[in-house]
Each structure stands twice: as structure tokens, then as C-alpha cells.
Amino acid sequence: MQRAPVRARSPRTVLRRVNVRLPQAEASTDAIFILMRRMRGPLVLLMLLFTVDVVGLTLMPGTDAAGNPHRLTVFDAFYFMSYTATTIGFGETPYPFSIAQRLWVTFAIYNSVVGWAYAIGAILRLLGDRAFLAAVARQRFARQVRLLREPFLIIAGYGQMGRTVAETLDAQGRRLVVVDTDDRVLDQLAGGKLTIDVPGIAGDARDPHTLALAGLTHPYCEGVLALTHHDAVNLAVVMAVKLLRPEVPVYARANTAAVTATMRDFGARGIINPYDRYGDYLTLQLRRPATYRLVTWLLAPYDAPLPALRPVPPTGRWVVASDDHFGADIAADLADVATRVDVVSCQDDLPDVSLAVGLVAGGSDENRNLALAAHARLENPAIFISVRAQSEALLPLLDAFAPDSVFIPARLTVSEALARVITPDFWTFFLHAFEQDEAWSTALLERLVARQGEGSPASRRFVLDAATAPEVTDWLERHRLTVGDLLGDPADRDRPLALVPLILSRAGRDRFLPGDDVELQVGDELVVAGRDSAIDALEHTLTHPAAVQYVATGEVVPATLVFRALSPRVDHPARRRSTGRGAAGPGPSGPAAPPG
């Protein structure tokens, strides 16, 4: 369902004390100016030649049909030259020409051909002019953004991270606008895997006017993602968004703790420092492997297989090989789980890992990292190995080598960014799960697998209000409805949908993993995780009165108003068989209403 646009008037905040006039994405006239400047000479030449030809033709002597002296009027000469200069040629008019007139016309034909050749050459040069093409592209981009009438996200940076995020959001049906400094990268928008036409512009995202042109001031802008590889650019985007449109959420990547702190000061909704976050994941894997298995599975792309539970190495000495700040960061995290952490340079001789329990090959050269990992496995086959890679190009080799942990900054950034953007409340649950113990994580994982299978689940947030769930809202105003009722299969209520409720939000308070017996109220927000087909079935229940009544009471009623008035209520066979709920296991979740 289409969401309402974000209101254009931005509120005051602690940082934004003055409501300044937002930069306006005015239509660019650069293309027109460039066109007139490049074509000024050819147009002047054509007009000059045409004028000379017309005036000269009026001065040439001729005769009429009776042989009397006759000269063409200005209009006759203008008419004749209009179709002669353009090589159309309708013949001599109004009378056959004299020798003098034909000589002048011959001269006019050749000089007009020269003039047109010059003009056409200028047009061809203009079509290859980079400035003109950029101006035309800018005009087209501004028009595409201006005509958007549904919520969209701005992605600053279309590198490896931006492209992956765009493809995933595009598959979710989200509208996007892309900004990148390299126009060659933007060519991939047309030839990539995107199913919807995505406007893209080559420009500096640090310039507020570029962001305005990309739709920052547009009422349907619902968020901005700063995913470039440069901290300065990402920080500039955060500052621009939070000072100009503080109500618009912004998600950004940061590579250092200092930039992370500054972004936090400006109130960025989500800050992803992959070098800092990886330390949290690695220590979680070592301390609480079941919780690590759960959270990484929840963050994985939809329907990814459940990862195996890896053995945890004993407490002991760790070796960190690095050549940048990542080594110090990961060593600080490992200090809590290791008896000793040695940080060595990747460029030195191969480190001695014979007595170590773990190695982090974390240099900036991914090939060197893989070489260090291979040496460590040969020297100590039981050692726990973590490998840092700069891109997913090395994944085939890493899959074959099968280290215990792989750190790809771009992939970690994309996973957390998507989790925050697609279902923001799901990220709240993710952070909650990150802090839970092994027993809680194991129980939830078993519940999810039993209900919806071993493929990683999709998540969705549903608001029980008149706009998004009108039939459920109408039912709740008169009757009782529980979480278990709502998540019943609309084809057979005794079988639950392949969904698990994660969060029930009411009056600003979150209740994690609500039970099936919890009663729902108008205005509640429910976050669920499970199969896509089950989410579709739940959407069907929210908007069809017959489905709501059936899952709540078991009574089958006709789907149309006419048949409801003519037909008596009938108990569904499943209701006569049982009044309980199935405990677990994915059942049919098609959105078809019960017959009637």
C-alpha cells in the first residue's frame, strides 16, 4: 500500500535552529544555452545566405508569359528560396526564369548547400559534446524525479555496496534515485538487474543542490543512504540531510570511530562501521555461537540456508595480521575472549601460529590474507581462521578454502543497511536478539525452523489501523482477536501461517515474541518473520472481512455482500474437527478465501 508523502516543512531541532529555505531543484536551462551558443554561428550564416539569395533573386531581370519585363516580388523570391534551399524543388514560379535568374539560382543552390552542411556538422558535433549531453541528462533526471508520486530512497554512491542495495530494494518494489560521481558507473542502471527505471545523476553528493536535484526536498523522499567509500562524502550527506530535512532518516557507512561519533552527533538513523561491527560479530561467534548463528541467519538474504553450528576454539593466544587500523580494532575486541593477542604486520615474515588458537588475516591485501590463512592451516590445522576480503571477487576462493569466518566490509554494510531500511522494526528485534543467551537463541531458532523451514525468513511490519488493515480494525472495534487468530491460515485456521510474531508495539512500547493468546488492539504494530507466501496470506486476511471472521471464529461467510445477506452462516469443517491451533509446521498459506 502506498505510503503518504513526508511533509515538506522541516521542524526545528537542536542543530537546526533556523528554518532556512531549502535548495530548490529548479529545471536546468543549460542545454538550451549550450544549444544556442553552439548553433549561433551556423544559424547566422544560414540567415545571411538566405537573405542574400532572396534579395539577389528579386534584382534579377526576367519576363512574364507575354514577354514583358518582370521581377520577382520579395514574397515570390522568399517562397522560391524556401523550397529550393531545402532541396525540395517545385519548379520555377510564377513564370519560367530568365538566364540571369537561373544563374543566380544556381549560385544560391550551391551556397545554401554549403550553409546547410556547416549547420549539420555543427549539430553532429553538438550531439557529441559532453557538456551538452550532461545538461540534457540533468534535465531528464530532474523531470523524472519531479514526476515521482510514490515514496523513494536516495542512494549516494553506486559502487559495490550501492549496486547490491539497489538490486535488493528494487526486488522489494521500492523506488530509488541514485547519485554517483562517475557517470560510467551510472550506465549500469540501464543494463543492470533492476526491473524499474531508476533515475541516476553524476554529481557530487556533498553539494546540497545535488541532493535537492535528486529529490531530498521532494515530499515523497522517505530516506537517504550514504554508501560511498569516502567518509568525507558520507558525513557531508548526513549533515546536509539532518540540517535541511531532519525528519528524513539517513543511513550511512563510516570507516573510523571519529566519523561514527560525528554522524551520531548529527542524528543519523543508522551508522554502519563495518570494521567496528565485525569485532562484535566475531566475539559473539566465539562466546555465544548459537546466538551468532541466529542473527547471521536473520540478516542473510531471503531463503538462505541455515548455517551449520561451528565449534568454538578454546581460550588461548590469537594472532592478528594487519597493516591498518583494523588490526588494533579487532585486537581490542579479542582481548575479552583471548589470553593474549599479538598484532603483527602482514608484510613481515609469516607469523608463528603453531601454539595459537586463532588467526585474523586482516590486511588490506586480500590475496596476502588468503596466503597467511593457508600457511596457518598448514602449520596448525585446528586453528580458527578469520579472513578479510576487500570485495566479493575472492568469494569462490574463500568458499573453497572455507575459513571459520569471513569479513567483507561491503557485504556487512549492505546486510545491516538493508535490515534497517526494509523493516526498521526488524532491526530493533535484531539488536534485542544480539544480546540474548544461548538458550533463548536456540529456542527461537527451533521455533522459526519448525514454523517456516530452514530458509532465512522475510520480515514485514503491519499496522492495525483503518488505512492498512481496515477489516481487522473494524473487527477489533466490536470483537476479540488474538495474535494466534490473526496468524491463522485463511484457508484452514487450525493450521498457522508460516510466520512467527517478533514484535508487538503498542503505545510506543515493544513486546518481543508475543504469545498466541495476546489480544490485539486498534493501532498495534506487528512485526512478523516467515515465508513470503505467508506474508501475502496475512495481507489478504487484513483486507477481507470474510477472512477476518473466519480466522477469528471459524465461521465461513460469503465473500460478497449479496451472498452474505442471502446465505446462512456455516461452520468450517476444520472448526467442527478441532477448536485448537496447530503447534508448528508450515502449512498452506495461499491467500484464497474460504469458499462460500
N, C-alpha and C positions, 0 to 999 in steps of 0.2 A: 504494500500500500504506500502511495506517495506521501512523503512527509512534508509538513508545512515548511516554508522557507524561513531561514533565520532572519530575525528582524534586522533591518539595515542600520538603525540607530544604535550606536555602541554606547554602553554605560561607562560611567566613570569608575576607575579603580584606584588602588593606592598608587600605582605607577602612572596611570593615565589620568591626570588631574584636569586636563582641558580637553573638551570635545572638539578636536580640530576637524577641519573639513577633509574628508578622506580623498586620496588621489583618485581622480576620475579617469576611467578607461575610455577616453574620447576616441572617436573614429579617426584613424590616421589618414591624412591627405598627402602623405609623402609620395605615393605612387603617382598621383595626378601631377604634382610639381615636377617629379623626375621626368614624366612623360612629356610635359610641356617644354622643359628645358632641353631634353634630348632632341625633340622634334621641332624646335623653334626654327633652326636653320633650314631644314628641308621644307617646312611649310611656307616660310618666307620666300624661298626660291620658287616653289610651285606657284604661289600667288603672283610673284613678279613675272614669271614666264607667261602665265595665263593672261595677265593684264597686257603685256607687250603684244602677245598674239592676237588678242581681241582688238586692241587699238589699231594694230597694223592691218588687220583684215578689213576694218572699216575704212581705211585710207586707200586700199587697193581699188583701182577702177574696174568696172565691169559693165555688162549690158543686160537689159531685161529681155523678155521674149520677143519684143518688137525691134530689138537692136538699138534702143535708146540707151544713153549713158545711165549707169545705175551703180550706187554704192550701198553696201550692206549697212543697215542700222546697227546701233550698238547691241540691241536685243538679238537681231539675227546673227551677228558675229558671236555673241556670247552663247547662243543656243548651238550654233555650229561647232564652236570650240569645245563645248561641254561634252558632246558625244565623240568628237574627234580626238581630243586629248586623252580620253579614257579608252581609246582604241575600239570604240563601238562601231562608228561609221555608218550613217544612214544615207549618204549621198549628198550631192550639192544642193543647197536650198537658199533662197526661194527660186533662183534661176541657175542654169549652168554657169560655172565660173569661167572667167577670162584667164588668159595665160598668166597675167600678173597675179591674180588671186590664187591660182593653183601653185605658182612658185612660192607665194607666201605661206600657203597651207603646208606645202612640203617642208619648208623651214620650221613651221610651228610643230609639225608632227615629230620631227627629229629632236627639237629642243624639249618638247614635252616628255618624250621617251627618256631622255637624259635626266630630266627632273624627277620623273617617277622612279627611275632606277635608283637615284640618290635617296629618295624618300623610303623606298622599300628596303634598301640597305641599312638605313638608319633604324627602321623598325626591327629588322633582324638583329642588329647589334643591341638594341634596347631589350629584346627578349632574352638575350644572354647576359645582360647587365646584372651583377649580383645585388647591387643596391636596389634596383627596380624590383627584382624578384623578391627580395626581402621585404620591401614595402608592400607588395601585393599580398605576400603571405601574412604579414602583420594585419592587414585589413581583413583578410579572410578569417584569420584566427579571432580577431576582435568580434566579428559578426557571429561566428559560431558560438563563442562564449556568451555573448549578449542574448542569443536566442535560446539558451538552455532554460528549460522550465521544469527541471527536477533536481533534487539535491545532488551535488557533485563534490569531489575531493580534488584538491590541487596537489600534485606530486612535483616537488622541486628536486630534480636530478633523475635522469633516466639511464643510469648505469645498470650494473647487475642487480642491485637491490631494487631500484625503481621499476625496472622491467618486470621482475618477479612479482612485486606487489601489484603492479598494474594488471598483469595477466590474471592473478588470483581474484582481485576485486572485480575485474571485468567478467570473470566466470560467475561471480555473485550477482551480476546485473547492476553494479554500481557505475555511475557516470564519473569520468575523470577528465582532468585538464593537466597537461604536462609542461614543465618549464625546464630547459636544459641549455647550457651554453654552447653545445656542439650541435649544429644543425644536421650534421651527418647522422648523429645518433637518433634524431627525431625522424629520420627517414624510415626507421624500423617500426614506427607507429602504423604506417600503411601496410607494411609487408610482414608484420609480426603475427602473433596468435590472437590478437584482440578481435572480438566479434562486433564491437560497437565502435563507431568512428570517434576517435579521441582527438580533440584539438591539442596541438602542440606548438610551442613557440621557442625559438632560440633567443635567449636573453639572460641577463644577469639577475638571478633570484634575489640578490642583495638589494636591488633597486625596488623601492615600494611601488613605483609606477609600473614595473614589470609584473609585480604581483597583482596590482589593480587590474591590469590588462588581462591577466589570467583568471580574474574573477573573484579576487579577495573581497571586493566591495559588492559583489553580486549577492542578492538576498538568498539565493539557493546554495551558497557556499557553505558546506557543512564541516569542513576540516581541511587542514594543510599537513602534508608530510614532507619534512626536510630530510632527504635521504642522499645528499651528495657525500663525497668522500672528504670534503673540506669542512673542518669545524667552523671556520670563519663564516662560510656561507650559511651553514645550518643555523648558527647563532643569529646571524642577521635576519634570517627568515623568522625565527622565533620572536625576536624583538619587534619586527615590523607587524607581525600578526597580533601580538599581545598589546601593542600600543595603539594600533589602528582598529582592530576588531577583537577586543579581548574576550568577547563571548564565543568566538570561533575556536575550537580546540586545535592545538598544533602538536604534532608528534615529530620528534627529531632524533637523529643519531648524534652521539658525541663520542669522541675518542679519548678524551682526557678528563680527569676529575675536575679540573678548573672550569672547563667549558660546561660540564654537567652541572656544577654549582651555579654558574651564571644563568643557565637555562632554567634551573629550578627557581631562581630569584624572579625570573620573568613569568613564571607560572605556566610553563609548558605542560600540557596534559600528560604526555608520555615522553620520557627521555631514555634512550637506549644506548648505553655504553657497553658494547659487546665485550671489551677487554675486562671490564669490571664484572659484568654479569656472568661471564664464563667461569670465573672463580667460584661464584655462588653455585653454579650447576655442578662443577667438579667436586667441591666439598660435599654437596648434597649426595652425589653418587657414592662417595666414599663413606659417608655417615649413615645415610638412610636410603639404601638402594631401591627399596620398594616405592618410596615417595618420588625418587628421581624417575623411576620407570613410569609412574603415573603421570607426572607433569610433562615429561617429554612426549609421551603418547598423546596427551591432550593438546599439545602445541603442534603436533605433526599435521601435515596436510590430510584432508578428509580421506578416510578409508585406508590410511597407512597401517601396516601390520603391527601388532603388539610386539614391542622389542623383548628380547629374552632378558631374564634377570641375571646380570653378570656378577661373578664372585668379587668380593671386596678384598683388596690386598691387606695384609697385616700392617699394623703401625710400624713405621721404621723410617729409613732415610729416603729422601726424594732428591732427584737431580732435575734442575730447571735449566735448560739451554735456551738462551735468548740473546738478542742484540738490541733490544729497545725497552720501553717502559713496561711492556707486557710481562717481562721476566720478574721485575720487582713486584708487580701487582699480584701475579699468581703465587709467588713465593709467600707473600703476606697472608694470602688465603690458606695456603697449605700449612702454615705454621701451627694452625689449630688442630691439625689431624696428623702431623708427622713429628717424629722425634728430632729430626734435623732436615733442613732444606739447604742444599748447595746450589747457588746460581753460578753458571759458567757461561762463557761466550760460545756462540755457535761456530765462530771462526777458529777457535782453538782446536787442539787435538781432540780426538774422540774421548769423551769423559768415561771414567771408570764407573760402571754401574753394576759390577759383579755382586755387591752387597746391598744395592738399593732395592727398594720395593716399588718405586715408581719413577717414571721419567716423563717430563713435559718437554717435547721438542717444539719450542715456541719462538723460533726466529722468524725474521721477515722473509727469508728464502724458503719456500715450501719444499723445494727439492732437497735442500740441505736438511730440512727437518725430517723428511722421509728417510734420508740416508742415516741420520742419527738414530732414528727409531729402529731401522733394520739392524744396525750394529748392536743396539741394546738388546734386541730379541736374540741375536746370535750369542751374545755374551751371557745373557740371563733370560732364558725362555719364560720364566714365571713372572717377569717384571710387568707392572701395569704401565701401559704406554698411552700417552696423550699426544696427538699430533695437531699442529696448527697449519692450516692451509689458507692461502690468500683468496682462492676462488674455487668454484666447483669443477674447474677443469681437471683437477687432480683426483676427483672422486673415483673414477674407475680404478686407479692405482690403490687408493685408500680402501676401497671395497675389497680388493684382492688381498691387501695386507691385513685388513681387519684389526686396527688398533682398538684399544678399550674405550677411547674417547677421541672425538674429532672436533676441533674448533675451527669453524669458518665464520669470521666476523659478519660477513654479509648475510649468511643463512640465519644466524642467530638474530640479527637485526630484523630481518624480514619476518621471522616467526613471531617475535614479540610485537612488532608493529601491526601485523595482521590480527593478532589476538586482541589488541587494544581497539582496532578500528572496526572490525566486522561485528563484534559483540562486546562493547565496553564492559558490560556487567560480567561477562565471562572472565575477563581479566581479573576482576575482583575475586571471583571464586578461585582462579589460578593462584593468586597470591595467598589466599587462605589455605589452599591445599599445600602450597610450598612449605608451610610452617607445621604441618601435621606430622604425627608419629607414624611408625611403620604399620601398626595395627589399623589405624584409620585409613591409611592409603590402600592397604591390602584389601580391606573390606569394600571400599568404594570401587576399586578396580574389579573385584569379583562381581560386584553388583552391575557395573557397566557392561562387562563382558557377557554376563548371563542375560541381560536385558536386550542388548543391541549388537552383540558379537565382538570379535577381536579387531575389527577395523576401527581406526580412530574416529570419534564422533564429530558430527557437525553441531553447532550450538545456535540457539536463537532466543531472542528476548521477546516476550509477548506482554503487552499492556492490556489489562482487562478494563477497557473503557469503551464508551459508545463509538469512538472513531475506529478502533481496530478490532474490537470484539463485541459488536452490537448485540448479538443474540445471547451471549453469555452474560453481558451486563443486564439485559432485560430479565434474564432468568434469575440472576442474583438479587435483583430488587424484590423478588417475590418468593424465591425458594432457596434451598440449601444446595451447595455444590462444593465438593472437596477436591483436593489435588488429584486423588486417585480416580475420582469420577471423570474429571476433565481429561486425564491421560488414558482413558479407556478407548479401545478401538471402536470407531463409529460403525464398524461392520459387525462386531461382536464384543460387547462391553466386558465380557468375562475375561477377555484377553487384553492385557495392557499394550499400549503402543510401545515401540522400541525406543523409548525415551526415559531419561532419568531427570527428575527435577533437581537443579543445582542450587538455585537461589529463589527465595520468595521475598520480595521487597514490599514493605508496607509502611507508609508514613515516614520514609527515609531510613528505615531500619531493615537490615538484611538478615534473613534467616536461611542458613545453609542447610542443604539436603532436607527440605521439609518432608514430613511423612505423608502417606496417602490419606490419612484421616484429617489433615489440616483443612479447615474450612476457608474458602476463598471469599474475598470481598471486592466490591467495585473499586477500581483504582489500583489493585495489586499488580505487581510486575513479576512475571515468572520467567526464569531463565532455565532452559532445558537443553539437554545434550543427547544425541542419538542419531538415528538414521534420517537421511533427507526425506525418504518416503513417509516416515512417521511424522516429521515436521509438517509436511504437506497435509497429512490427515488431520493433525491438530488445527491447522489453519481452516480446514473445512468445518471442523466442529465449532470453531469460534464464530463462524458467519452463517451457520444454517440452524434454524430453530429446531427442526426435527432431529438433527444430530445431537444438539444440546440436551433435549428432553430424553432422548434415548440413553445417552451415557449417564445421565443423572438418575433416571428412574427405571430404565429397561423397557419403557413403553414405546412402541413403534407407532408413529403418527405419519400420515401422508405428508409429503414434502411441499405440496401446494395448498394454498388457502381454500380452494374449491373442494378438494378431496378431504381436507380436514373437516370441513363443515358437513360433508356427506357421509364420511366413514367413521365408525366407532373405533375407540382405542383398542389395540390388540397387544397382548403380551408377546414379546420376542421369545422364540424357542429357547434361546440361551438363558433368558430370565427364568423360565419355568424349570430349566435344568439346575440352575445354581444361582444363589444370591451373592456369592463371593467374588473375589478377584483372583486372577492367575498370579502366582508368585513371581514368576520370572519367565524369561524366554521371549525372543522376538516373535510376534505373531503378525498376521496380515495387517497391513496398515494403509491400505488403499483408501482414498477419500470418498468412496461411494457411500451414499446414504443408505440406510436400511430400506428394503422395499416397502411399498405401501401406496 
